[in-house]
Amino acid sequence: MLSVGLQTTAGDLRAMAGSGRRLGRLLLANFVLVPAVGVLLARIFVPDPATATAILLLACTPGGPGALNYSFYIKGAATFAGGSALLLCFLAVFVSPLLLQIVLAGDVALIVPYTRLGWVFAAFFLLPFAAGMALFRL
């Protein structure tokens, strides 16, 4: 996230926020389409309940910095990828528990440590990104 911040300006973030269609497709894909495909795959092709649950967990929790590794190969994609990673990780904290309540069996107790997740998000995503932007401005 530091390296993405080193390439990002406040204008880049404003442009990303203004690209409503692109953001809408991003959110639709990550919070609707991928979970739906995950549910279909888990229900149809996976007989083992533990494996099906693992697939559902992965399908319903978008975000993460893994995709950032490939964003630097496309000119101008790093800013959108970094902003998307921030947005998806933040929203996943709130949306994923709701998705998981819907797709997991009713007897599964879902406990979300919101405070701890907030600290992890700040330490590994928000602060490095902001530090990179500050260094870039200097």
Steps between C-alpha positions, in 0.01 A plus 500: 500500500796730557611457139147571373486814714832610349323516161170651613384858533184638659380575146539132413278405793240760401501365144452148631212609721344674202508188285164374624446243227838341552456492877150361460630214287777438752253477789251292301768251402649468847187507716243333272646303209795330671295399807224365271748292300658381826163388632423316176838327495486406868145368483528310172857368483629471858357218712724565803336761730833632632635558150173659390517736799858595408391582144212710631733689734735581213217597265335735750808687621638721222799723513857440593828619362572196280372661181730798551795285393372498142368856474840648420509324163218720370583870472275705728339197667693518827300795631163341428623163633629657821185702554292192424695290749445763768131530421435126477686420821312772686158401364568129548515554876134600494352325194669160528341409836158573348578287194631217717189506719296448184708222340623301800284255687289651777687316774831678428575777749679786331718715725661807346771680702428846353748686720785266415412511131503879515851499641621249241344705219662819628842341557532303176295702252406853599819620671745366238282643222479841670874499573573422136275784386670738743845399374383534141378853571845590644 
